[in-house]
Amino acid sequence: MARALITGITGQDGRYLAELLNSKGYEVFGLVKGQNNPRVELIGQELPFVELVSGDLQDLPSLVAALEQTQPHEVYNLAAISFVALSFKQAELTANVTGLGVLRMLEAIRMAGGSQNNPIRFYQASSSEMFGKVRETPQRETTPFYPRSPYGVAKVFGHDITVNYRDSYGLYACSGILFNHESPRRGLEFVTRKITNAVARIKLGLQDTLVLGDLEPRRDWGFAGDYVQAMWQMLQRDEPEDFVIATGKTHRVRDFVAAAFTHAGIEDWERHVTQDPRFFRPAEVDLLVGDATKAHEKLGWKPEVDFDQLVAMMVDNDIEVESRKAGLA
C-alpha cells in the first residue's frame, strides 16, 4: 500500500488531497503541531481514515521522527502561514514556517531516506503570489518572480530551495505553482469565503453589510478539489518538474462579490458593501493569471469547475451552514 504524509492536513487542500489519496488506496498520514490543535477533532470526524502524527515545520528533529514513523512514499508539503495579510504583521513567523519550513522538510527527507536513491517523493505547494508585480501576462513556469508580501517572498525561498535540493541531491522534488483556488472549506479569513459567508448571512437576514478592502485586484480563481488532482499527478511522473496550475481566466474581487450576491438572489448588492482602508495591503498584487499549458500537455490536467460554479458552491454551502447555526434549517 502506498503511503503519503501531508503537512497542512487541516487546511482545505490537505483535506481534499487526503480524500483523493484515500480513494486511490493510499495509507494517509497528517502532520499536526502540538497536543491541543483545535482542528484535530474536525479531521477525526471528516477524515477518519487519516492517521495523525506529531510534527512541526519549525523543528527538524520532529520532522525526521515523523518520516521514520510513517515511512511515506510521498510527502505533500501544504502547510504554511498562508494568509497574505497576516504575513505583513508576522513576517518573521511567515519566513520561518512558509520558507525555512520547506528547507527543514527537505533536509528531513534527505536524512530519513538517504543521500543516494532516496525513495521519498516531495511536493511543495508554491504560490502565484511569488509572481507579485508581474513581469509578463499570463504567468508561466519561466516567468521571473517579484513577490509583494512576506508570504510571497517566503514562498519564493521554498520554491527555490526545492529546486536546489532536486539539483544538488537528486531528490524527486517538485513544486506546483498554484493560482488562487477556493472551496467551501476555505477559512473565513480569506476574502472569497468572507464574501460568500457574508452574502449567506445577508440573505438570511443575519447581517446587513459586507466590509472589504480593494475591489479591483484581479485573480485567477479555481476549485481546490481540482487542484489537488494536479498535485498527485506531478508525483506520478518519471522525472520531477514544476508546473503552473491555473484556469487561465481572471476576475476582479468586485466580480466575485457580484456573482455571490446574484447567486443568492440579491441584485442590488452595492448597498450592502462598504470599503475600509484597514483591509488594503501595504503592497497590492493587481493582476494574477496563469498559463497552465505545460500541465495540460504533460499531466493531462484541466480544471473541471468554472468560476460561476465555484462561487455558487461556496454560497450554497454557507447558506446551509449559517441556516443550521441560526436554527433556521
N, C-alpha and C positions, 0 to 999 in steps of 0.2 A: 504494500500500500504506500502510495506517495504521501509524503508529509510536508506540510508548509507551516512556517511561522510568520504571523502577521503582527507587525507593530502598528499601533493606531487602530486596534481591533474595535474600539468603542465608537469610532467615527463612522460617517456614512459609507465611505469607501471600504473600510475594514469589514463592515457588516455585509455589504453586498458581495465583496470578494469572498468572504467566508462561506456564504451561501453558494456561490458559484463553485468553489473548490469542493465543497461537500457534495454537490450534485455530480461532480466528476470522480467521486470516490476517494478524495484525499482525507487523511487524518489532519485536522486543522488545530493549530495552537495559536493562542492570542497572548501577546506580551502586555502585561499591565503593571503599572507602577504603584507600589505601596499596598498596604493592607486595607485601606478604607476608601478605595476608589468608588465614588458614588454611582458609577455606571456599570459596575461589575454585575449587580443584580439584573440590570437590563439585558446584558449579554446572556446570563444564565437562563432567562425567560425566553428570549428571542432566538438564541442560537445555542440550544442545549448540547449540541454536538461539539462545541468548541471547548478545548481544554485550556484553561488559563494558566500561564506561568508568570512568575515574578521577574521583573527586569526594568531597567531604567537607562534610557539613551544617554544619560549624564554619568553613567557608571559602567566602565568597561568590564570589570570582573563579573558583574551581574549578567551582562550580555553573553560572555563566554559560558557562564553557567547555564543560561537558558538554552544555548545552542547544544551544549553537551547533554542536557536533559532531553531535548526534543529530537535531536539528530535529524534536522529538516533537510529535504532535498531542495527546497525553495524558501527564500526569505523575501518577504514583501515589506519594505520599509515605508509605511504610510504615516507614521507618527511625526508630528511637528507642532510647533506653536504656529498654527495656521491662520489665525485671524489677523489680517494685514494691519488693521487699525491698531490692534494691541501691540504689534511689533514696534511701533514708534514709541510706545510708553515703556516697553520692556525689551529694549534692543539687545541687551547682553544675554538675557534668558533665551531670546529667539535665536541668537547666534550659537549659543551653547547646545540647544536641543535640535533646532532645524538644520544647523550647519555641522557643528562638531559631532552631533549625534550620528550622522551618516559615517563619518570617519571612524567612530568607535565601533559601529556595527560592522563595517568592512574589516577593521582590524580583528574583531572578534571572529569573523568568518575565516580570516586567514589563520588565526591561531587554532581554531577548533577543527578546521577542515584540512589544514596542512598547506605548505607552500608550493607543493607540486601536485598537479592533477586534482585540485580542490573540487569536490563533488557538489558543493553548495552553489546554487544559482541565486543571484541577488537582483532584486528590482528596487530601484529608487524612484520615489514619487517626486519628479521635478515639476516645475510650475511655469505657466505662461507669464507670471509676474516677473520672471527673470528677464523678459524682453523689455519691460518697463516703457521707457521713452523709445519707442520702436524705431529701428533703423531701416526697416522695409515692411511693406504690407502686401500680402499676408506674411505672417511669420512662419518660417520653416526651420528644419534642423540646423541649417547653416547660418541662420540669422544671428548677428552679434547680440550679446546681452547688454542691457543698460538698465539695471534694476532701479526702482524708485522708492523702495522701502527697505527697512532692515530685514523683513521677511524675504523679499526678493533677493537681496544680497546673500543671505544665508542659504537660500536655495541654489544660487549660482555656485557657492562653495561646495554644497552637497553634490551637485551635478558634476562639477569638475573633478572632485576627488574620486567619484565613481569611475570616471574615465581614466583617471590616473592609476587606480588600482587594477583596472582591466588591462591597461597597457603595461604596467610595471610588474604585476604578479600573475598575469594570465587568468585572473578570476573571470567567471562568467557573471559579469555585472553590467547592467544596462539601466537606462532611465527612460521613463515615459514623460514627455513634456506635455502635461495635461492642461488644456484650457479649462475655463470655468465649467464645472459640472455640478449639478444640483440634484435634489431629490426631496421627497417628504421627510427623509431622515437628516437633512441638513440642520445644523444648530441654529437656534433663534438669533444668535449674534450676527449671522451673515445676512447681508441686505436682501437676498432673494427670499429667504424664509421669513425675515422680518416683514417683508411686504405681504407675502401670502397669508401669514398668521394674522396680521392687522386687517387685511381685507376680509378674512373669515369672521373676525370679531366685529367688524363694522357691519357686515352682512347680518349677523345675529343680534345686532343692537347692543353689543357689549362694550364698544368704544366708538369714538366718532372721528378720531384723527390719526393719521399716519405721519410721523415726523422722520424726514430723510435729510441727507446731505445733497451732494451734487447729483442731478438727474441726467446729466449729459454724457458721462463716460459710456463708451460702447464696449460690449463684451461678446465673446463667442461662447454661448451657453449650451451645454449638452446635459444628458442624463447620466448620473453616476453609475447606474446599473449597466449602461452600455460601455462605459469607460473601463470598468474593472475587467471586462472581457478582453480588452486590449492588453491590460497588464499581464494576464495569464498567457496570452498568445506570444508576448515578447519572450517569455522564458521557455517556450517550447521550440524555438528555432535552434539550428545547429550552431550558429555564431551570434554573440550578443551585439546588438546595435541599439541606438537611441531613436525614439520615434516621437513626433508631434502627434497628439491625439486631440482632434477638434472637429467641429461641424463645418467650418468654413463660412459660417453666416454670423453676422453681427447685429446686435440690437442695443439700443440705449437703455439705461436704467428706467427712463421715462416709458419706454415701450413695454418693459416688464410690468411696471405699475399699471399701465393702461390695460394690458392683456389680463392681468389678475382681476382687476375690478370688472372688466367686461365679462369675464367668465362667471363671475359671481352675480351678474345681472345688475351691476351698478354703473350707469353710463356717465353720470356727472361726477367723475372721480376727483377732478381738480379741487373741488370744495372740501375734500377730505384730506388733502395732502398739504403739508407745510414743510419748509426747509429750515434747517438750523445749522449755522456755521460750525457748531461743535462736531458735526459729523463729516466735515470736509477733511480730507487727508492733507498733511503738510506738503506732500508732493504727489499729485494725482497721476494715474496712468489713464490717458484719454481714450486709447483705442487698442484693443487686442483682437486679432482674428487669425486663426491658424490655417495652415495648408497641410492637410493630412494625406497628401498624395502618396508619400512613402508607405504609410500604414495601409492605405488602400491596396497598393500594389504588392507589398511584401508580406503583409499579415492577412490580407483579405478582409480587413476590418472596415466597417462603416457604421455610423450611428443609426439606430432604429427609431428613436423617439425625437420628434422635432420640437421646436420652440413652443408652439401653442399647446402641444400635448403635455410638455413638461410643466408649463405654468398651470394648466388645468389639473394635472395630477396633484400638484402641491396645494392648490387652493382647495380642491375637494377633500384632501386629507386633513387640512387644517380646519375646515368647516366641521368635519366629523369629530376631530379631537376636541375642538372648543365647545361643540354642542354637548359632547359627553361630559366634559368638565363642568359645564354650566347646568347640567341636569336637563338639557333640552332634547336629548336624543332618546 
